[in-house]
Amino acid sequence: KKQKPFIEEMILFLKKEYAKVEKKKKGFNWISNTDELPIIFKKLKDKELIQKDETIERFMNIFNNKEISLSDRIQWRSQKNLLAYFIDKLFQNQKIPLTSNLWSIANICFNGANNLAQSKENYLHNSSGLPRNHHLIDSLF
């Protein structure tokens, strides 16, 4: 009986701690013209890089610098190093700012986006320095 208040107190503490972590899971901060997002979205769908049934609202949500829930994540359909290249191109084309947690944000926004930094290193060290099918991403911008 004496443990019950302690357990309830611990549950409350853990809920508060979890809430702090959850609030930090924000998407990308789009710093370019927002009219470009629907165009990029359509091209990604047409090239089958994201799901055909993906919605523009969910896509735009990952670029509004707000909290992203697991259900808001976008399913990337192509190879992982192409997603790393896409994120890198967003930065290079000044669509998103460079942050120290760029790859962590990508992992929050896209399903299957773990180890993107390693994926980038891998394609940088191949013979062309570019991932296979990089032209699909280059044509977005």
Residue pairs with C-beta under 8 A, 6 or more apart in sequence:
22 67
23 67
25 67
25 68
25 108
26 65
26 66
26 67
26 68
26 105
26 108
27 61
27 62
27 63
27 64
27 65
27 66
27 67
27 68
27 105
27 108
27 109
28 62
28 63
28 65
28 90
28 96
28 105
28 106
28 109
29 63
29 65
29 96
29 97
30 37
30 63
30 64
30 65
30 95
30 96
31 94
31 95
31 96
31 97
32 93
32 94
32 95
34 60
36 95
37 56
37 59
37 60
37 63
38 56
38 60
40 140
40 141
41 50
41 54
41 56
41 59
41 60
43 139
43 140
44 50
44 59
44 140
45 51
45 52
45 54
47 136
47 139
48 77
48 78
49 76
49 77
49 78
49 82
49 86
49 136
50 59
50 74
50 75
50 76
50 77
51 74
51 75
51 77
54 74
54 75
58 72
58 74
59 74
61 68
61 72
62 68
62 72
62 73
62 74
62 109
62 110
63 96
68 108
68 109
72 109
73 108
73 109
73 110
73 111
74 109
74 110
74 111
75 110
75 111
75 112
76 83
76 110
76 111
76 112
76 113
78 133
78 136
79 131
79 132
79 133
80 112
80 113
80 115
80 116
80 119
81 119
81 120
81 122
81 123
81 131
81 132
82 131
82 132
82 133
82 134
82 136
82 137
83 106
83 110
83 112
83 113
83 116
83 119
84 103
84 106
84 116
84 117
84 119
84 120
84 123
84 131
85 120
85 123
85 130
85 131
85 134
85 137
86 137
86 140
87 96
87 102
87 103
87 106
87 116
88 120
89 137
89 138
89 140
89 141
90 96
91 97
91 98
91 102
93 141
96 102
99 105
103 113
103 116
103 117
106 113
106 116
107 113
107 114
107 116
119 131
123 129
123 130
123 131
